[in-house]
């Protein structure tokens, strides 16, 4: 594991599971997606195929990473 992810080794399995649960909850209906194929934009709970054209060439970013204002 790289130094970048070494903090994950410090978590117990229970702590890691809780961290992953909280991250999944933060992402629920809060991930901005943009299709590079047809430029469709939508909000989902994770990266998924474009509903408009079916392309998998989708970029996604968790909205909670950016503060309001």
N, CA, C and O atoms as CSV, one atom per row, in Angstrom:
chain,resi,resn,atom,element,x,y,z
A,1,UNK,N,N,0.849,-1.181,0.000
A,1,UNK,CA,C,0.000,0.000,0.000
A,1,UNK,C,C,0.890,1.237,0.000
A,1,UNK,O,O,1.904,1.277,0.697
A,2,UNK,N,N,0.514,2.239,-0.775
A,2,UNK,CA,C,1.323,3.440,-0.855
A,2,UNK,C,C,1.177,4.260,0.422
A,2,UNK,O,O,0.238,4.080,1.198
A,3,UNK,N,N,2.133,5.164,0.614
A,3,UNK,CA,C,2.095,6.030,1.793
A,3,UNK,C,C,0.806,6.844,1.824
A,3,UNK,O,O,0.281,7.143,2.897
A,4,UNK,N,N,0.304,7.197,0.657
A,4,UNK,CA,C,-0.932,7.967,0.530
A,4,UNK,C,C,-2.103,7.269,1.227
A,4,UNK,O,O,-2.978,7.936,1.780
A,5,UNK,N,N,-2.126,5.933,1.206
A,5,UNK,CA,C,-3.228,5.180,1.776
A,5,UNK,C,C,-2.856,4.473,3.077
A,5,UNK,O,O,-3.602,3.611,3.543
A,6,UNK,N,N,-1.725,4.820,3.663
A,6,UNK,CA,C,-1.276,4.116,4.864
A,6,UNK,C,C,-2.216,4.320,6.047
A,6,UNK,O,O,-2.262,3.477,6.943
A,7,UNK,N,N,-2.963,5.415,6.069
A,7,UNK,CA,C,-3.891,5.647,7.179
A,7,UNK,C,C,-4.983,4.601,7.212
A,7,UNK,O,O,-5.535,4.327,8.278
A,8,UNK,N,N,-5.320,3.995,6.050
A,8,UNK,CA,C,-6.333,2.947,6.031
A,8,UNK,C,C,-5.912,1.743,6.867
A,8,UNK,O,O,-6.759,1.054,7.438
A,9,UNK,N,N,-4.619,1.490,6.940
A,9,UNK,CA,C,-4.117,0.365,7.727
A,9,UNK,C,C,-4.347,0.587,9.214
A,9,UNK,O,O,-4.352,-0.371,9.986
A,10,UNK,N,N,-4.534,1.815,9.620
A,10,UNK,CA,C,-4.724,2.139,11.033
A,10,UNK,C,C,-6.161,1.927,11.481
A,10,UNK,O,O,-6.436,1.963,12.680
A,11,UNK,N,N,-7.073,1.710,10.566
A,11,UNK,CA,C,-8.476,1.507,10.910
A,11,UNK,C,C,-8.749,0.035,11.185
A,11,UNK,O,O,-8.233,-0.845,10.497
A,12,UNK,N,N,-9.560,-0.217,12.193
A,12,UNK,CA,C,-10.018,-1.585,12.433
A,12,UNK,C,C,-11.026,-1.931,11.337
A,12,UNK,O,O,-11.533,-1.029,10.670
A,13,UNK,N,N,-11.323,-3.193,11.140
A,13,UNK,CA,C,-12.336,-3.552,10.134
A,13,UNK,C,C,-13.682,-2.867,10.394
A,13,UNK,O,O,-14.376,-2.485,9.453
A,14,UNK,N,N,-14.045,-2.715,11.658
A,14,UNK,CA,C,-15.304,-2.051,11.997
A,14,UNK,C,C,-15.255,-0.565,11.651
A,14,UNK,O,O,-16.227,-0.012,11.134
A,15,UNK,N,N,-14.123,0.081,11.936
A,15,UNK,CA,C,-13.974,1.504,11.616
A,15,UNK,C,C,-13.980,1.722,10.106
A,15,UNK,O,O,-14.577,2.683,9.620
A,16,UNK,N,N,-13.324,0.843,9.369
A,16,UNK,CA,C,-13.302,0.950,7.920
A,16,UNK,C,C,-14.707,0.781,7.353
A,16,UNK,O,O,-15.108,1.526,6.458
A,17,UNK,N,N,-15.457,-0.190,7.866
A,17,UNK,CA,C,-16.832,-0.415,7.410
A,17,UNK,C,C,-17.696,0.816,7.689
A,17,UNK,O,O,-18.512,1.197,6.850
A,18,UNK,N,N,-17.529,1.434,8.842
A,18,UNK,CA,C,-18.290,2.636,9.195
A,18,UNK,C,C,-17.915,3.798,8.277
A,18,UNK,O,O,-18.785,4.543,7.827
A,19,UNK,N,N,-16.622,3.951,8.000
A,19,UNK,CA,C,-16.148,5.005,7.110
A,19,UNK,C,C,-16.750,4.809,5.723
A,19,UNK,O,O,-17.207,5.773,5.110
A,20,UNK,N,N,-16.757,3.580,5.220
A,20,UNK,CA,C,-17.318,3.292,3.908
A,20,UNK,C,C,-18.832,3.524,3.891
A,20,UNK,O,O,-19.371,3.995,2.889
A,21,UNK,N,N,-19.524,3.198,4.987
A,21,UNK,CA,C,-20.961,3.435,5.083
A,21,UNK,C,C,-21.265,4.932,5.024
A,21,UNK,O,O,-22.185,5.363,4.329
A,22,UNK,N,N,-20.478,5.718,5.762
A,22,UNK,CA,C,-20.683,7.170,5.774
A,22,UNK,C,C,-20.407,7.781,4.400
A,22,UNK,O,O,-21.114,8.693,3.973
A,23,UNK,N,N,-19.393,7.285,3.716
A,23,UNK,CA,C,-19.078,7.776,2.381
A,23,UNK,C,C,-20.204,7.435,1.405
A,23,UNK,O,O,-20.589,8.270,0.586
A,24,UNK,N,N,-20.727,6.227,1.487
A,24,UNK,CA,C,-21.838,5.831,0.620
A,24,UNK,C,C,-23.064,6.700,0.883
A,24,UNK,O,O,-23.767,7.078,-0.053
A,25,UNK,N,N,-23.322,7.017,2.139
A,25,UNK,CA,C,-24.464,7.872,2.493
A,25,UNK,C,C,-24.262,9.289,1.960
A,25,UNK,O,O,-25.205,9.909,1.467
A,26,UNK,N,N,-23.037,9.801,2.059
A,26,UNK,CA,C,-22.749,11.142,1.537
A,26,UNK,C,C,-22.945,11.195,0.025
A,26,UNK,O,O,-23.349,12.227,-0.510
A,27,UNK,N,N,-22.665,10.101,-0.661
A,27,UNK,CA,C,-22.798,10.049,-2.118
A,27,UNK,C,C,-24.236,9.853,-2.586
A,27,UNK,O,O,-24.551,10.128,-3.744
A,28,UNK,N,N,-25.109,9.385,-1.703
A,28,UNK,CA,C,-26.479,9.064,-2.110
A,28,UNK,C,C,-27.155,10.292,-2.726
A,28,UNK,O,O,-27.332,11.314,-2.064
A,29,UNK,N,N,-27.530,10.174,-4.007
A,29,UNK,CA,C,-28.155,11.270,-4.763
A,29,UNK,C,C,-27.334,12.550,-4.711
A,29,UNK,O,O,-27.890,13.646,-4.648
A,30,UNK,N,N,-26.002,12.412,-4.738
A,30,UNK,CA,C,-25.143,13.571,-4.569
A,30,UNK,C,C,-23.880,13.480,-5.419
A,30,UNK,O,O,-22.855,14.059,-5.062
A,31,UNK,N,N,-23.939,12.759,-6.540
A,31,UNK,CA,C,-22.791,12.634,-7.437
A,31,UNK,C,C,-23.182,13.241,-8.788
A,31,UNK,O,O,-24.115,12.775,-9.442
A,32,UNK,N,N,-22.467,14.270,-9.186
A,32,UNK,CA,C,-22.718,14.932,-10.466
A,32,UNK,C,C,-22.043,14.122,-11.566
A,32,UNK,O,O,-20.853,13.820,-11.473
A,33,UNK,N,N,-22.792,13.769,-12.605
A,33,UNK,CA,C,-22.265,12.980,-13.712
A,33,UNK,C,C,-22.394,13.773,-15.010
A,33,UNK,O,O,-23.363,14.504,-15.216
A,34,UNK,N,N,-21.402,13.614,-15.877
A,34,UNK,CA,C,-21.401,14.280,-17.184
A,34,UNK,C,C,-20.942,13.275,-18.231
A,34,UNK,O,O,-19.869,12.684,-18.112
A,35,UNK,N,N,-21.762,13.090,-19.252
A,35,UNK,CA,C,-21.438,12.174,-20.350
A,35,UNK,C,C,-20.549,12.898,-21.349
A,35,UNK,O,O,-20.926,13.937,-21.891
A,36,UNK,N,N,-19.381,12.350,-21.586
A,36,UNK,CA,C,-18.469,12.951,-22.565
A,36,UNK,C,C,-18.927,12.702,-24.002
A,36,UNK,O,O,-18.472,13.379,-24.925
A,37,UNK,N,N,-19.815,11.745,-24.192
A,37,UNK,CA,C,-20.308,11.387,-25.534
A,37,UNK,C,C,-21.383,12.370,-26.019
A,37,UNK,O,O,-21.293,12.891,-27.130
A,38,UNK,N,N,-22.395,12.618,-25.185
A,38,UNK,CA,C,-23.528,13.448,-25.630
A,38,UNK,C,C,-23.729,14.710,-24.776
A,38,UNK,O,O,-24.650,15.489,-25.022
A,39,UNK,N,N,-22.865,14.906,-23.776
A,39,UNK,CA,C,-22.906,16.082,-22.885
A,39,UNK,C,C,-24.104,16.108,-21.954
A,39,UNK,O,O,-24.397,17.148,-21.365
A,40,UNK,N,N,-24.802,14.996,-21.805
A,40,UNK,CA,C,-25.904,14.904,-20.829
A,40,UNK,C,C,-25.319,15.066,-19.421
A,40,UNK,O,O,-24.207,14.612,-19.153
A,41,UNK,N,N,-26.064,15.709,-18.534
A,41,UNK,CA,C,-25.649,15.888,-17.136
A,41,UNK,C,C,-26.770,15.438,-16.229
A,41,UNK,O,O,-27.942,15.668,-16.527
A,42,UNK,N,N,-26.423,14.796,-15.117
A,42,UNK,CA,C,-27.410,14.334,-14.159
A,42,UNK,C,C,-26.752,14.116,-12.806
A,42,UNK,O,O,-25.527,14.117,-12.683
A,43,UNK,N,N,-27.586,13.929,-11.801
A,43,UNK,CA,C,-27.112,13.636,-10.451
A,43,UNK,C,C,-27.554,12.224,-10.101
A,43,UNK,O,O,-28.707,11.852,-10.321
A,44,UNK,N,N,-26.634,11.443,-9.557
A,44,UNK,CA,C,-26.907,10.049,-9.217
A,44,UNK,C,C,-26.244,9.734,-7.880
A,44,UNK,O,O,-25.758,10.629,-7.189
A,45,UNK,N,N,-26.233,8.473,-7.534
A,45,UNK,CA,C,-25.578,8.036,-6.299
A,45,UNK,C,C,-24.195,7.450,-6.567
A,45,UNK,O,O,-23.529,6.980,-5.645
A,46,UNK,N,N,-23.768,7.479,-7.814
A,46,UNK,CA,C,-22.451,6.977,-8.194
A,46,UNK,C,C,-22.312,7.048,-9.705
A,46,UNK,O,O,-23.260,7.382,-10.415
A,47,UNK,N,N,-21.126,6.733,-10.182
A,47,UNK,CA,C,-20.882,6.754,-11.621
A,47,UNK,C,C,-21.694,5.642,-12.270
A,47,UNK,O,O,-21.685,4.500,-11.811
A,48,UNK,N,N,-22.395,5.991,-13.341
A,48,UNK,CA,C,-23.229,5.021,-14.045
A,48,UNK,C,C,-23.274,5.382,-15.518
A,48,UNK,O,O,-22.884,6.483,-15.908
A,49,UNK,N,N,-23.751,4.452,-16.336
A,49,UNK,CA,C,-23.875,4.696,-17.777
A,49,UNK,C,C,-24.868,5.832,-18.026
A,49,UNK,O,O,-25.801,6.047,-17.253
A,50,UNK,N,N,-24.645,6.541,-19.110
A,50,UNK,CA,C,-25.526,7.647,-19.482
A,50,UNK,C,C,-26.927,7.123,-19.798
A,50,UNK,O,O,-27.078,6.165,-20.557
A,51,UNK,N,N,-27.932,7.742,-19.227
A,51,UNK,CA,C,-29.327,7.353,-19.457
A,51,UNK,C,C,-29.802,7.781,-20.843
A,51,UNK,O,O,-30.763,7.226,-21.377
A,52,UNK,N,N,-29.127,8.766,-21.418
A,52,UNK,CA,C,-29.544,9.306,-22.717
A,52,UNK,C,C,-28.987,8.491,-23.879
A,52,UNK,O,O,-29.735,8.115,-24.781
A,53,UNK,N,N,-27.669,8.209,-23.870
A,53,UNK,CA,C,-27.058,7.529,-25.013
A,53,UNK,C,C,-26.453,6.167,-24.660
A,53,UNK,O,O,-26.051,5.421,-25.552
A,54,UNK,N,N,-26.385,5.837,-23.359
A,54,UNK,CA,C,-25.852,4.543,-22.932
A,54,UNK,C,C,-24.344,4.479,-22.811
A,54,UNK,O,O,-23.799,3.432,-22.463
A,55,UNK,N,N,-23.659,5.579,-23.091
A,55,UNK,CA,C,-22.202,5.596,-23.041
A,55,UNK,C,C,-21.686,5.353,-21.626
A,55,UNK,O,O,-22.305,5.764,-20.645
A,56,UNK,N,N,-20.550,4.682,-21.541
A,56,UNK,CA,C,-19.861,4.504,-20.261
A,56,UNK,C,C,-18.765,5.545,-20.079
A,56,UNK,O,O,-18.078,5.555,-19.058
A,57,UNK,N,N,-18.601,6.419,-21.063
A,57,UNK,CA,C,-17.592,7.470,-21.011
A,57,UNK,C,C,-18.161,8.647,-20.217
A,57,UNK,O,O,-18.502,9.693,-20.770
A,58,UNK,N,N,-18.249,8.441,-18.919
A,58,UNK,CA,C,-18.898,9.383,-18.006
A,58,UNK,C,C,-17.890,9.829,-16.953
A,58,UNK,O,O,-17.177,9.013,-16.369
A,59,UNK,N,N,-17.845,11.127,-16.724
A,59,UNK,CA,C,-17.053,11.624,-15.602
A,59,UNK,C,C,-18.001,11.908,-14.455
A,59,UNK,O,O,-19.148,12.299,-14.670
A,60,UNK,N,N,-17.525,11.712,-13.243
A,60,UNK,CA,C,-18.388,11.934,-12.080
A,60,UNK,C,C,-17.575,12.563,-10.958
A,60,UNK,O,O,-16.371,12.339,-10.834
A,61,UNK,N,N,-18.258,13.348,-10.154
A,61,UNK,CA,C,-17.623,13.973,-9.003
A,61,UNK,C,C,-18.637,14.093,-7.882
A,61,UNK,O,O,-19.787,14.473,-8.099
A,62,UNK,N,N,-18.193,13.764,-6.685
A,62,UNK,CA,C,-19.067,13.848,-5.510
A,62,UNK,C,C,-19.298,15.317,-5.163
A,62,UNK,O,O,-18.348,16.053,-4.894
A,63,UNK,N,N,-20.549,15.737,-5.168
A,63,UNK,CA,C,-20.899,17.138,-4.904
A,63,UNK,C,C,-20.492,17.584,-3.501
A,63,UNK,O,O,-20.186,18.758,-3.293
A,64,UNK,N,N,-20.486,16.659,-2.532
A,64,UNK,CA,C,-20.174,17.036,-1.157
A,64,UNK,C,C,-18.720,17.459,-0.998
A,64,UNK,O,O,-18.352,17.989,0.049
A,65,UNK,N,N,-17.894,17.242,-2.000
A,65,UNK,CA,C,-16.482,17.642,-1.913
A,65,UNK,C,C,-16.304,19.149,-2.009
A,65,UNK,O,O,-15.235,19.669,-1.689
A,66,UNK,N,N,-17.348,19.859,-2.450
A,66,UNK,CA,C,-17.259,21.289,-2.642
A,66,UNK,C,C,-18.248,21.996,-1.723
A,66,UNK,O,O,-19.442,21.696,-1.747
A,67,UNK,N,N,-17.763,22.927,-0.919
A,67,UNK,CA,C,-18.666,23.643,0.000
A,67,UNK,C,C,-19.617,24.556,-0.759
A,67,UNK,O,O,-19.297,25.060,-1.835
A,68,UNK,N,N,-20.782,24.756,-0.177
A,68,UNK,CA,C,-21.743,25.707,-0.752
A,68,UNK,C,C,-21.227,27.123,-0.574
A,68,UNK,O,O,-20.504,27.419,0.377
A,69,UNK,N,N,-21.599,27.980,-1.485
A,69,UNK,CA,C,-21.254,29.387,-1.341
A,69,UNK,C,C,-20.096,29.723,-2.133
A,69,UNK,O,O,-19.660,30.874,-2.132
